[in-house]
Amino acid sequence: MLTIQGLTVRLGGRTILDRATATIQPGSKVGLIGRNGAGKSTLMKAIIGELEPDDGAVEMPKRTKLGYIAQTAPAGTATPFETVLAADTERAALMAEAETCEDPDRLAAVYDRLIAIDAYTADARAARILIGLGFDEAMQAMPLDSFSGGWKMRVALAALLFPAPDLLLLDEPSNHLDLEATLWLESFLQSYAGTIMVISHERDLLNNVVDTILHLQGGKIALYAGGYDAFERQRAERAAQIAAARAAQDAQRKKLADYVARNSARASTAKQAQSRAKMLAKMQPVTAMLEDPTLSFGFPDPDELRPPLITLDLAATGYSAEKPILRRLNLRIDPDDRIAMLGRNGNGKTTLARLLAGQLAASEGGMTASGKLKIGYFTQYQVEELPGDSTPLELMVRAMPGKAPAAVRAQLGRFGFSGPRAEARTATLSGGERARLALALVTRDAPHLLILDEPTNHLDVDAREALVQALNDYAGAVILISHDRHMVELTADRLVLVDGGTAQDYAGSMEDYIDFVLGRNQPKGDGAKGAGGEKSKGGPKGNAKSREEMKALQKAVSETESAVGKAEARLAAIDAALAGSGKAAADLAGLSMADLGRKRREAADQLAAAEAAWIAAGEALEAFMN
């Protein structure tokens, strides 16, 4: 059992954890969530003893084996395989002792312990973990210094998982993983025997792995049973209860204050008035649930361009004309496309993105782009390379020369940088704020095509939801590279698999692809089945009429999904008006409860109709693809 008792941590004069208290049962799989900067990593450091709390304590059984990934990537001439094996220090020590021990009794005890910890299957287990995280046999034998920082962090993750600690602490474990490795990690964690605490903003990972949510806000922690979706439902119910309690308390306050004002001067009622005044002074206000009003994404809509935006015809590209990474590329990008690129890291997704963005040239074949095409290309490097001594306003002024100050501030405002936040030094911004600033910079010219390479790494769950909404509202084309399945499923209506040295349309759904990666099933339809798979009938080489039919069906799915979103938003607005929380929409303000009830029934009917249309459109598209 892990007990967090009254934990208080102050850093730089600011209280990060304020008498935080929780009890984690053995074998629990806990998702530690909260907004960026809430103190999640601080709590983990306090648990492992890396940080001394100002007050309170963390208690756990003696000899609990802790596992926590280091922030520095491993380096040197050792191989990933050797590094992972060496991570089980008990096994390594026992194996060394078994070679030199001359005491028969001690030697027997050593062999018993080696059997107990399954030491003789260590090579197979280490290799299995490394394969799951994307290291083939050749990569497992390469020196660590030959890998990039992201791959070294995968080695660090493998070394953490291999010894199977009693308490496994993971801080954003999927940040350096592609979708395929993330799926493997989920499967591994689902069957993990020990206790897990994971900091993650991946909605799917939190739903598929954890059985408890530990929510950190305002220095306090609260436990919720279930995964992330269950947490959101409970949180919404709690918000409604708090809103109702605040309304009732406000009414009581008004009533008490009115009594005190009317009766304080009268001798016959002065004592009662004083009593009520004391009651009013002692009444503790119900604290509203905190929200971040600055959380914002808003992409400017581009001018219309005739399709296609980009056409690739048997194109090849790479970083050397003699050794192209991708060949036989036949793709067409249209103004209304919402494309997600699939495939393991290293297969060429970023290479293809750079070709489409104009950063790489086609060494063979042809690439045709509209003459007026503007492209916004986002990568993690842009977030990391923002100059820390500049402000968002200064950076945007330099990026938009000759533009009026109002236009510059309007672009910043679309991404939540208004007032003092526009003039804060970039070095003081959180990771999520820096990601929003980078997105504001790459979209300043209202691009027709937005290419996003892992845009969610620095974003918490709420920020990711805001980004999904902004992408769905955006009028341009989107190409997305992301291991966040929730974002891909809500944003993309076309999948492109980059594999086997080429890229082609994938006719199955995201669920089909996940089944394929996990070996549960083969994808539906005629889509790519991996390296060398056939092209989908909606691909550039397919029948033109079939492609137009598929585009029409995809558009119907997108439009009906948008209608569902609008209907849900309308229903939520009416519910808020009924609860008396927030500012009511203009057409709802002042309506009676009876009128609001009638409008709610109408909105519920509209939502049901929109959902039915969305399901029908999805079934029609699936039938066409099959």
VOGU-3710 file (C-alpha; in Angstrom, 3 decimals, decimal comma):
1> mltiqgltvr> 0,000/0,000/0,000  1,228/3,504/-0,862  0,071/6,239/1,515  0,443/9,949/0,785  -0,294/11,742/4,036  -0,656/15,529/4,266  2,100/16,132/1,730  3,160/19,778/1,340  5,874/20,873/-1,087  6,934/24,456/-1,770
11> lggrtildra> 9,263/25,377/-4,610  10,529/28,893/-5,245  8,139/30,322/-2,689  5,121/28,723/-4,392  3,067/25,930/-2,840  2,967/23,054/-5,321  1,388/20,408/-3,068  -0,850/21,540/-0,211  -1,548/18,822/2,397  -2,165/16,302/-0,401
21> tatiqpgskv> -3,525/12,985/0,899  -4,350/9,682/-0,828  -4,072/5,919/-0,343  -3,132/3,642/-3,263  -4,003/-0,045/-2,879  -1,491/-2,746/-3,922  -1,854/-3,782/-7,553  -3,687/-0,588/-8,534  -3,069/1,006/-11,906  -3,293/4,734/-11,260
31> gligrngagk> -3,393/7,541/-13,798  -1,947/10,749/-12,311  -3,480/13,655/-14,201  -3,721/17,429/-13,943  -3,032/20,531/-15,947  0,535/21,300/-17,032  2,365/22,798/-14,058  -0,033/21,334/-11,485  2,777/19,389/-9,772  2,483/15,828/-11,120
41> stlmkaiige> 6,228/15,296/-11,570  6,834/16,958/-8,185  4,553/14,398/-6,527  6,410/11,532/-8,204  9,765/12,907/-7,066  8,433/13,125/-3,517  7,300/9,474/-3,725  10,733/8,215/-4,783  12,477/10,383/-2,193  14,242/12,615/-4,711
51> lepddgavem> 12,492/15,635/-3,213  12,105/16,342/0,511  8,590/17,585/1,397  8,084/20,605/3,634  5,468/18,666/5,577  3,708/15,314/5,532  5,077/11,960/4,439  4,969/9,184/1,855  4,740/5,699/3,344  5,072/2,269/1,740
61> pkrtklgyia> 6,111/-1,212/2,885  9,813/-1,768/3,525  11,749/-3,364/0,664  9,299/-2,033/-1,901  11,200/-2,061/-5,188  10,637/1,270/-6,945  11,000/1,911/-10,648  11,246/5,461/-11,963  12,631/6,507/-15,333  15,554/8,913/-15,241
71> qtapagtatp> 15,251/12,144/-17,208  18,746/11,711/-18,704  19,012/9,245/-21,550  21,572/6,413/-21,244  24,711/6,766/-23,344  28,001/5,029/-24,067  29,193/2,036/-26,017  26,913/-0,520/-24,336  24,104/-1,888/-26,497  20,402/-1,532/-25,731
81> fetvlaadte> 20,274/-5,274/-24,968  23,170/-5,028/-22,489  21,715/-1,906/-20,893  18,356/-3,550/-20,301  19,887/-6,722/-18,824  22,076/-4,638/-16,496  19,005/-2,796/-15,186  18,066/-5,810/-13,049  20,820/-5,246/-10,530  19,746/-8,129/-8,279
91> raalmaeaet> 19,982/-10,604/-11,141  23,349/-9,235/-12,273  24,753/-9,457/-8,736  23,450/-13,000/-8,191  24,793/-14,196/-11,566  28,220/-12,763/-10,701  28,123/-14,350/-7,231  27,161/-17,720/-8,693  30,395/-17,685/-10,733  32,640/-17,244/-7,706
101> cedpdrlaav> 30,747/-18,581/-4,668  32,382/-21,609/-2,977  29,950/-22,011/-0,063  27,521/-24,806/-1,055  24,720/-23,528/1,178  25,051/-19,959/-0,093  25,331/-21,187/-3,679  22,098/-23,153/-3,277  20,381/-20,053/-1,931  21,691/-18,027/-4,892
111> ydrliaiday> 20,352/-20,560/-7,396  16,992/-20,685/-5,605  16,718/-16,911/-5,821  17,753/-16,892/-9,486  14,967/-19,358/-10,229  12,494/-17,329/-8,171  13,176/-14,137/-10,142  13,064/-15,998/-13,468  16,675/-15,057/-14,167  17,278/-17,678/-16,841
121> tadaraaril> 14,632/-16,291/-19,187  16,068/-12,772/-18,844  17,566/-12,674/-22,347  14,240/-13,545/-23,957  12,305/-11,082/-21,767  14,739/-8,244/-22,481  14,594/-8,893/-26,220  10,781/-9,062/-26,139  10,541/-5,675/-24,418  12,996/-4,081/-26,841
131> iglgfdeamq> 11,173/-5,501/-29,851  7,918/-4,148/-28,485  9,474/-0,683/-28,243  10,693/-0,816/-31,848  14,226/-2,276/-31,634  14,827/-5,058/-34,144  17,617/-7,589/-33,620  20,248/-5,476/-35,364  19,332/-2,337/-33,396  19,571/-4,232/-30,101
141> ampldsfsgg> 23,263/-4,881/-30,830  24,205/-1,290/-31,799  26,001/1,033/-29,343  23,782/3,516/-27,485  25,721/6,482/-28,845  24,568/5,627/-32,360  20,932/6,412/-31,437  19,063/9,708/-31,252  17,826/11,086/-27,936  14,322/9,750/-28,534
151> wkmrvalaal> 15,541/6,193/-29,120  17,825/6,388/-26,080  14,793/7,280/-23,973  13,105/4,145/-25,313  16,077/2,169/-23,989  15,608/3,891/-20,632  11,937/2,864/-20,647  12,846/-0,748/-21,510  15,400/-0,774/-18,676  12,709/0,454/-16,289
161> lfpapdllll> 10,170/-2,191/-17,303  12,577/-5,150/-17,335  13,199/-5,591/-13,551  9,402/-5,498/-12,910  9,499/-3,213/-9,815  6,753/-3,480/-7,187  5,825/0,174/-7,763  6,289/1,363/-11,339  6,261/5,149/-11,808  5,974/6,410/-15,385
171> depsnhldle> 6,123/10,077/-16,404  4,712/10,569/-19,920  6,064/7,204/-21,160  4,590/7,537/-24,662  6,212/10,890/-25,509  9,060/9,239/-27,420  6,986/6,388/-28,841  5,160/5,944/-32,111  1,633/4,541/-32,234  2,807/0,957/-32,642
181> atlwlesflq> 5,119/1,085/-29,608  2,405/2,866/-27,595  -0,007/0,021/-28,346  2,586/-2,507/-27,185  3,211/-0,537/-23,991  -0,509/-0,473/-23,206  -0,713/-4,247/-23,618  2,352/-4,704/-21,385  0,969/-2,465/-18,647  -2,458/-4,117/-18,739
191> syagtimvis> -0,900/-7,411/-17,647  1,622/-5,880/-15,235  1,443/-7,542/-11,807  2,726/-4,668/-9,653  1,346/-1,258/-8,779  1,535/1,382/-11,511  1,334/5,160/-11,307  1,521/6,826/-14,710  1,484/10,488/-15,647  -0,118/10,652/-19,065
201> herdllnnvv> -2,243/12,916/-21,220  -3,139/10,038/-23,560  -6,870/9,493/-23,170  -6,731/6,006/-24,710  -3,875/4,871/-22,478  -5,726/6,162/-19,414  -8,909/4,365/-20,468  -7,249/1,094/-21,478  -4,715/0,678/-18,666  -5,653/2,436/-15,420
211> dtilhlqggk> -8,397/1,540/-12,935  -8,035/4,687/-10,803  -7,532/8,361/-11,615  -5,557/10,531/-9,179  -6,440/14,127/-10,083  -4,093/16,908/-8,958  -5,439/20,452/-8,872  -4,694/23,443/-6,692  -2,170/21,429/-4,682  -4,823/18,865/-3,665
221> ialyaggyda> -5,298/15,324/-4,937  -8,541/13,407/-5,329  -9,118/9,755/-6,273  -11,719/8,685/-8,851  -12,578/5,073/-9,679  -12,223/3,989/-13,306  -10,416/5,332/-16,358  -10,387/8,789/-17,865  -13,906/8,694/-19,324  -15,292/7,642/-15,935
231> ferqraeraa> -13,321/10,483/-14,325  -14,814/13,001/-16,742  -18,352/11,792/-15,959  -17,761/11,960/-12,197  -16,083/15,330/-12,591  -19,049/16,703/-14,535  -21,434/15,428/-11,855  -19,283/17,017/-9,162  -19,196/20,306/-11,088  -22,990/20,305/-11,271
241> qiaaaraaqd> -23,226/19,583/-7,547  -20,775/22,392/-6,755  -22,696/24,802/-8,995  -25,942/23,895/-7,228  -24,301/24,265/-3,807  -22,894/27,665/-4,751  -26,296/28,824/-5,974  -27,973/27,649/-2,762  -25,282/29,276/-0,615  -25,493/32,545/-2,561
251> aqrkkladyv> -29,250/32,585/-1,980  -28,730/31,920/1,732  -26,092/34,657/1,952  -28,421/37,141/0,294  -31,214/36,187/2,671  -28,991/36,556/5,768  -27,498/39,837/4,582  -30,957/41,207/3,876  -32,149/40,233/7,386  -29,107/41,849/9,029
261> arnsarasta> -29,589/45,060/7,031  -33,294/45,331/7,943  -33,103/44,322/11,618  -29,765/45,490/13,064  -31,149/48,900/14,138  -34,269/47,539/15,854  -33,827/46,732/19,539  -36,298/43,859/19,423  -34,408/42,046/16,664  -30,824/43,260/17,182
271> kqaqsrakml> -29,641/40,037/18,842  -31,093/37,890/16,062  -29,452/40,172/13,505  -26,090/39,866/15,282  -26,443/36,094/15,343  -27,131/36,008/11,607  -24,216/38,394/10,967  -21,884/35,976/12,770  -23,340/33,082/10,767  -22,718/35,024/7,562
281> akmqpvtaml> -19,112/35,815/8,550  -18,361/32,167/9,357  -19,933/30,794/6,177  -17,154/29,305/4,038  -17,668/29,932/0,325  -18,051/26,905/-1,943  -14,998/26,939/-4,208  -15,732/26,802/-7,903  -13,888/24,171/-9,952  -10,947/25,820/-11,639
291> edptlsfgfp> -10,925/26,271/-15,386  -8,355/27,942/-17,635  -10,035/30,658/-19,689  -6,825/31,258/-21,656  -6,750/27,733/-23,127  -7,361/28,415/-26,775  -6,570/27,266/-30,308  -8,006/29,041/-33,343  -6,624/28,477/-36,833  -7,288/31,278/-39,352
301> dpdelrppli> -9,222/30,030/-42,379  -7,345/30,170/-45,719  -8,511/31,494/-49,082  -10,105/28,891/-51,326  -7,913/26,991/-53,791  -9,021/24,605/-56,504  -8,083/20,952/-55,937  -5,673/19,319/-55,876  -3,305/21,150/-53,567  -0,449/18,668/-54,120
311> tldlaatgys> -0,008/15,680/-56,427  2,803/13,132/-56,196  3,383/10,960/-59,270  5,819/8,076/-58,738  7,919/10,432/-56,651  10,971/9,457/-54,614  12,640/11,446/-51,868  15,177/11,248/-49,073  18,282/12,926/-47,787  20,465/11,599/-50,581
321> aekpilrrln> 19,439/11,347/-54,243  21,370/8,082/-54,524  19,574/6,488/-51,533  15,942/7,663/-51,384  14,001/6,687/-48,274  10,624/6,649/-50,031  9,830/5,623/-53,636  6,777/5,174/-55,873  4,795/7,856/-54,057  1,380/8,394/-55,622
331> lridpddria> -0,668/10,743/-53,472  -3,148/13,526/-54,015  -3,914/16,117/-51,343  -7,198/18,022/-51,693  -8,335/21,169/-49,810  -10,765/19,280/-47,560  -8,488/16,319/-46,736  -7,948/15,245/-43,144  -5,087/12,741/-43,344  -3,323/10,809/-40,587
341> mlgrngngkt> -0,009/9,147/-41,429  0,506/5,704/-39,920  3,661/3,638/-39,581  6,503/3,024/-37,162  9,104/5,681/-36,399  11,895/5,386/-38,933  9,622/4,305/-41,778  9,604/7,776/-43,336  6,551/9,671/-42,044  8,570/12,803/-41,262
351> tlarllagql> 10,450/12,457/-44,554  7,137/12,463/-46,441  5,911/15,415/-44,377  9,055/17,373/-45,259  8,590/16,564/-48,952  5,004/17,851/-48,845  6,145/20,932/-46,896  8,731/21,752/-49,559  11,730/21,114/-47,302  12,829/18,130/-49,404
361> aaseggmtas> 12,793/17,771/-53,183  11,562/14,844/-55,245  14,654/13,055/-56,581  12,553/11,003/-59,001  9,078/11,277/-60,486  6,961/14,381/-60,150  5,506/16,628/-57,474  3,000/19,288/-58,472  1,680/21,939/-56,074  -0,725/24,836/-56,514
371> gklkigyftq> 1,164/28,066/-57,171  -0,658/29,945/-54,416  -0,396/27,129/-51,868  0,627/28,179/-48,343  1,747/25,468/-45,909  2,076/25,562/-42,128  4,484/22,880/-40,880  4,705/22,197/-37,127  7,403/20,048/-35,492  8,632/19,575/-31,935
381> yqveelpgds> 11,919/21,231/-32,884  10,105/24,532/-33,319  8,846/24,296/-29,729  12,293/23,507/-28,379  14,039/26,247/-30,406  11,833/29,193/-29,416  14,178/31,902/-28,081  13,679/32,181/-24,346  14,552/35,881/-24,128  11,783/36,982/-26,539
391> tplelmvram> 8,080/37,453/-25,891  5,218/35,993/-27,964  4,423/39,510/-29,148  7,996/40,163/-30,288  8,181/36,835/-32,118  4,862/37,413/-33,877  5,811/40,972/-34,899  8,979/39,588/-36,515  6,994/36,786/-38,186  4,353/39,191/-39,575
401> pgkapaavra> 6,372/42,164/-40,918  4,260/45,065/-42,130  1,093/43,784/-40,446  -0,963/46,107/-38,284  -0,525/45,657/-34,499  -4,205/44,662/-34,280  -3,641/41,793/-36,760  -0,577/40,605/-34,834  -2,438/40,613/-31,515  -5,461/38,944/-33,117
411> qlgrfgfsgp> -3,301/36,008/-34,227  -1,819/35,695/-30,733  -5,287/35,953/-29,199  -6,489/32,959/-31,241  -4,027/30,872/-29,238  -4,679/32,339/-25,797  -1,923/34,970/-25,739  -3,673/38,162/-24,798  -2,843/40,846/-22,260  0,195/40,090/-20,057
421> raeartatls> 0,711/36,577/-21,533  1,596/38,127/-24,896  4,465/40,004/-23,255  5,816/37,257/-20,978  9,284/35,916/-21,736  9,123/32,650/-23,657  11,443/31,043/-21,111  8,724/31,445/-18,465  6,034/29,716/-20,541  4,950/26,127/-19,866
431> ggerarlala> 5,549/23,414/-22,444  1,914/23,594/-23,514  2,065/27,378/-23,918  5,213/27,090/-26,014  3,500/24,524/-28,247  0,547/26,896/-28,695  2,929/29,730/-29,539  4,699/27,593/-32,157  1,319/26,745/-33,700  0,379/30,435/-33,707
441> lvtrdaphll> 3,608/31,224/-35,572  3,270/28,526/-38,255  -0,355/29,454/-39,003  0,116/33,238/-39,129  -0,374/33,310/-42,934  -3,629/31,279/-42,864  -2,104/28,211/-44,605  -4,137/26,058/-46,977  -2,401/22,920/-45,680  -1,442/22,330/-42,051
451> ildeptnhld> 1,126/19,565/-41,405  1,415/18,610/-37,721  4,208/16,275/-36,613  3,429/15,082/-33,046  1,662/18,285/-31,930  0,428/16,898/-28,586  3,662/16,005/-26,740  3,547/19,108/-24,537  -0,239/19,336/-24,228  -2,412/18,098/-21,370
461> vdarealvqa> -5,762/16,380/-21,947  -7,818/19,593/-21,949  -5,430/21,283/-24,385  -5,608/18,263/-26,700  -9,385/18,454/-26,721  -9,177/22,151/-27,599  -6,759/21,334/-30,434  -9,100/18,644/-31,795  -11,972/21,141/-31,820  -9,839/23,771/-33,575
471> lndyagavil> -8,719/21,299/-36,253  -12,300/20,231/-36,900  -13,306/23,892/-37,267  -10,350/24,680/-39,564  -11,270/25,146/-43,242  -7,928/23,985/-44,685  -6,412/20,549/-45,238  -4,673/18,737/-42,371  -1,923/16,110/-42,360  -1,367/14,657/-38,895
481> ishdrhmvel> 1,456/12,508/-37,523  0,509/11,501/-33,993  0,571/8,591/-31,573  -2,561/10,035/-29,908  -5,273/7,700/-31,212  -8,053/9,810/-29,735  -6,906/12,805/-31,788  -6,467/10,738/-34,958  -9,916/9,156/-34,652  -11,667/12,509/-34,065
491> tadrlvlvdg> -9,722/14,447/-36,695  -8,722/12,247/-39,638  -11,049/10,828/-42,272  -8,259/9,383/-44,432  -5,365/7,165/-43,355  -2,051/6,843/-45,203  0,328/4,026/-44,261  4,044/4,752/-44,639  5,760/1,384/-44,776  8,085/-0,667/-46,941
501> gtaqdyagsm> 9,711/2,388/-48,520  6,489/3,902/-49,854  3,163/5,381/-48,774  -0,351/4,428/-49,771  -3,935/4,941/-48,703  -5,124/2,564/-46,005  -8,743/1,588/-46,545  -9,428/0,180/-43,099  -10,434/2,126/-40,004  -8,154/3,108/-37,145
511> edyidfvlgr> -9,559/0,192/-35,179  -8,612/-2,146/-38,031  -5,077/-0,800/-38,011  -4,758/-1,268/-34,257  -5,966/-4,871/-34,622  -3,428/-5,375/-37,404  -0,530/-3,976/-35,332  -1,473/-6,125/-32,328  -1,928/-9,187/-34,527  -5,581/-9,550/-33,594
521> nqpkgdgakg> -7,007/-9,269/-37,091  -6,332/-8,278/-40,645  -7,597/-4,873/-41,827  -10,840/-4,740/-43,742  -11,195/-3,765/-47,359  -8,551/-3,577/-50,058  -6,281/-1,221/-48,117  -2,608/-1,608/-47,439  -1,784/-4,665/-45,371  1,743/-3,641/-44,520
531> aggekskggp> 4,807/-3,510/-46,692  3,916/-4,234/-50,281  0,167/-4,176/-49,692  -2,269/-3,246/-52,432  -3,459/0,303/-52,959  -6,937/1,189/-51,787  -9,641/1,740/-54,352  -9,755/5,341/-53,180  -6,061/5,871/-54,019  -4,695/7,997/-56,857
541> kgnaksreem> -4,340/5,012/-59,147  -7,925/3,944/-58,547  -11,025/4,623/-60,582  -11,819/8,377/-60,650  -15,521/7,788/-60,127  -14,808/5,544/-57,127  -12,562/8,203/-55,640  -15,260/10,858/-56,005  -17,825/8,532/-54,405  -15,495/7,869/-51,480
551> kalqkavset> -14,791/11,588/-51,049  -18,529/12,286/-50,989  -19,079/9,585/-48,372  -16,137/10,871/-46,281  -17,563/14,382/-46,516  -20,941/13,107/-45,341  -19,292/11,446/-42,345  -17,404/14,658/-41,524  -20,503/16,852/-41,875  -22,731/14,581/-39,795
561> esavgkaear> -20,015/14,265/-37,133  -19,822/18,074/-37,026  -23,614/18,202/-36,659  -23,379/15,821/-33,695  -20,785/18,086/-32,082  -22,968/21,148/-32,526  -26,010/19,327/-31,151  -24,010/18,172/-28,122  -22,772/21,736/-27,555  -26,344/23,062/-27,754
571> laaidaalag> -27,565/20,469/-25,246  -24,666/21,307/-22,902  -25,522/25,024/-23,128  -29,134/24,335/-22,188  -28,057/22,103/-19,292  -25,772/24,883/-18,064  -28,669/27,343/-18,235  -30,880/24,945/-16,295  -28,167/24,562/-13,626  -27,628/28,302/-13,503
581> sgkaaadlag> -23,879/27,893/-14,100  -21,895/30,069/-16,495  -23,145/32,751/-18,840  -26,247/31,652/-20,724  -26,397/31,872/-24,525  -28,224/34,954/-25,822  -31,343/33,040/-26,880  -31,530/31,218/-23,525  -31,070/34,161/-21,172  -34,197/34,993/-19,203
591> lsmadlgrkr> -36,184/31,909/-20,229  -38,308/30,166/-17,645  -37,472/26,657/-16,439  -40,460/25,345/-18,413  -39,207/26,957/-21,638  -35,692/25,663/-20,998  -37,091/22,178/-20,422  -38,952/22,352/-23,754  -35,800/23,508/-25,558  -33,843/20,705/-23,937
601> reaadqlaaa> -36,289/18,091/-25,283  -35,966/19,637/-28,741  -32,144/19,638/-28,494  -32,117/16,002/-27,337  -34,257/15,038/-30,355  -31,904/16,937/-32,666  -28,898/15,181/-31,129  -30,534/11,766/-31,588  -31,284/12,580/-35,247  -27,736/13,846/-35,820
611> eaawiaagea> -26,249/10,716/-34,250  -28,457/8,497/-36,413  -27,331/10,365/-39,544  -23,694/10,074/-38,458  -24,005/6,316/-37,888  -25,716/5,865/-41,260  -22,993/7,861/-43,025  -20,278/5,812/-41,322  -21,971/2,541/-42,291  -22,292/3,727/-45,892
621> leafmn> -18,582/4,575/-46,020  -17,623/1,242/-44,453  -19,844/-0,647/-46,920  -18,213/1,207/-49,829  -14,704/0,374/-48,579  -15,571/-3,290/-48,185
//
